[in-house]
């Protein structure tokens, strides 16, 4: 190993995303990721429990942003409007990751195991939003419907952003998808 360089975690994440894209998730080893980052396997395991954790880190900053933004929305906001406001905040966070978020999504899309894990993560986000709505006094099924629908909107907008690359930012696509849903419900 050469001279110490900062941001070992970031370098490992970048190396992993690059290798997953080049070789596939299943074919990439931790040893290869560490070598590409100029680090040891031991250093990899100081930062990640396994290579899946590069894509699905412990803790969920997206969930925290969603729940915090929902809690900060006006108390008079209808359940779905509160969820919509939370989606706007979260989409700005995810959009900041830019190319890394797109690479991550491409890796997940190519692996049935990772797609399943992504669905579990999305279900967890919906549950967190529904719980946050219940804390605001929203009863079920409204809390669950608003949360699940919001996560579906986010998933569709994110998928468009990750694959279309038409220059629109993620918050714009979230707004467009929300507008399409509202128009569809209204019968337009």
C-alpha positions in Angstrom: 0.0 0.0 0.0 1.1 3.5 -0.7 0.9 6.7 1.2 -2.3 7.2 3.2 -5.0 9.0 1.4 -8.2 10.4 2.9 -11.8 9.3 2.3 -11.3 5.5 2.4 -15.1 4.9 2.5 -15.7 7.1 -0.5 -12.9 5.5 -2.5 -14.3 2.1 -1.6 -17.8 3.1 -2.7 -16.5 4.5 -6.0 -14.3 1.4 -6.7 -17.2 -0.9 -5.9 -19.7 1.0 -8.2 -17.1 1.0 -11.0 -16.4 -2.7 -10.6 -20.1 -3.7 -10.2 -20.7 -1.8 -13.5 -17.8 -3.4 -15.3 -18.1 -7.0 -14.1 -21.5 -7.3 -12.3 -22.3 -7.4 -8.7 -22.0 -11.2 -8.3 -18.7 -11.4 -10.1 -17.0 -8.7 -8.1 -15.1 -9.6 -4.9 -14.3 -7.5 -1.9 -10.6 -8.1 -2.6 -11.0 -6.6 -6.0 -12.9 -3.6 -4.6 -10.2 -3.0 -2.0 -7.4 -3.3 -4.5 -9.1 -0.9 -6.9 -9.4 1.6 -4.1 -5.8 1.2 -3.1 -6.8 -0.3 0.3 -6.8 -3.6 2.1 -9.7 -6.0 2.6 -9.4 -5.3 6.3 -10.1 -1.6 5.6 -13.1 -2.6 3.5 -14.6 -4.5 6.4 -14.0 -1.6 8.8 -16.5 0.4 6.6 -18.9 -2.3 5.3 -20.1 -5.6 6.6 -20.3 -7.0 3.1 -20.3 -5.7 -0.5 -24.2 -5.3 -0.5 -23.7 -2.7 2.2 -22.0 -0.4 -0.3 -25.4 -0.2 -2.1 -27.5 -0.4 1.0 -25.7 1.3 3.8 -26.6 0.9 7.5 -28.9 3.7 8.6 -31.0 5.3 5.9 -30.4 9.0 5.3 -33.3 9.0 2.8 -35.7 7.8 5.4 -34.5 10.4 7.8 -35.0 13.2 5.3 -38.5 12.0 4.3 -39.7 11.7 7.9 -38.2 15.0 9.0 -39.6 16.8 6.0 -43.0 15.2 6.5 -43.0 16.3 10.2 -42.0 19.8 9.1 -44.9 20.2 6.7 -47.8 22.4 7.9 -50.2 20.6 10.3 -53.1 21.6 8.0 -51.6 19.8 5.0 -53.6 16.8 3.7 -51.7 13.5 4.1 -50.7 13.1 0.5 -49.6 16.8 0.3 -47.4 16.2 3.4 -45.9 13.2 1.7 -45.4 15.2 -1.5 -43.5 17.8 0.3 -41.3 15.1 1.9 -40.7 13.6 -1.6 -39.5 17.0 -2.9 -36.9 17.3 0.0 -35.7 13.7 -0.5 -35.4 14.0 -4.3 -33.0 17.0 -3.8 -30.8 14.8 -1.5 -30.8 11.8 -3.9 -30.3 14.1 -7.0 -27.1 15.5 -5.4 -25.5 12.1 -5.7 -25.9 12.3 -9.5 -23.8 9.8 -11.4 -23.2 7.6 -8.3 -27.0 7.2 -7.8 -27.4 6.3 -11.5 -24.6 3.8 -11.3 -26.1 2.3 -8.1 -29.5 1.9 -9.8 -28.0 0.2 -12.9 -26.2 -2.3 -10.6 -29.4 -3.0 -8.7 -31.5 -3.3 -11.9 -29.1 -6.0 -13.2 -29.4 -8.3 -10.2 -32.6 -10.0 -9.0 -31.1 -10.3 -5.5 -30.4 -6.6 -5.3 -33.8 -5.7 -6.8 -35.5 -7.7 -4.0 -33.4 -5.8 -1.4 -34.3 -2.5 -3.0 -38.0 -3.4 -2.7 -37.5 -4.2 0.9 -35.9 -0.8 1.4 -38.8 0.9 -0.4 -41.3 -0.9 1.8 -39.3 0.3 4.8 -39.6 3.9 3.5 -43.3 3.5 3.1 -43.7 2.2 6.6 -41.7 5.1 8.0 -43.8 7.6 6.2 -47.0 5.9 7.3 -45.8 6.0 10.9 -44.9 9.6 10.6 -48.4 10.3 9.3 -50.0 8.4 12.1 -48.0 10.5 14.6 -49.7 13.5 12.9 -53.1 12.0 13.7 -53.8 10.5 10.2 -55.7 7.2 10.6 -55.4 4.2 8.4 -56.0 3.4 5.6 -55.3 7.1 4.7 -51.8 7.0 6.3 -50.8 3.8 4.5 -52.3 4.8 1.2 -50.6 8.2 1.2 -47.2 6.7 2.2 -47.4 3.8 -0.3 -48.5 6.0 -3.1 -45.7 8.5 -2.3 -43.1 5.8 -2.5 -44.5 4.6 -5.8 -44.3 8.1 -7.2 -40.7 8.4 -6.0 -39.7 5.0 -7.4 -41.2 5.9 -10.8 -39.6 9.4 -10.9 -36.3 8.0 -9.8 -36.4 5.3 -12.4 -37.0 7.8 -15.1 -34.2 10.1 -13.8 -31.7 7.2 -13.6 -32.4 5.8 -17.1 -33.6 8.6 -19.3 -30.9 11.1 -18.7 -32.8 13.9 -20.5 -31.3 16.6 -18.4 -34.2 17.1 -16.0 -33.3 17.0 -12.4 -34.9 14.5 -10.0 -37.0 17.1 -8.1 -38.5 18.2 -11.4 -39.3 14.6 -12.3 -40.9 14.0 -8.9 -43.1 17.1 -9.4 -44.0 15.9 -12.9 -44.9 12.4 -11.7 -47.0 13.9 -8.8 -48.8 16.1 -11.3 -49.4 13.0 -13.6 -50.9 11.1 -10.7 -53.1 14.0 -9.7 -54.4 14.4 -13.3 -55.0 10.7 -13.5 -57.0 10.7 -10.3 -59.0 13.8 -11.4 -59.8 12.0 -14.6 -58.0 14.5 -16.9 
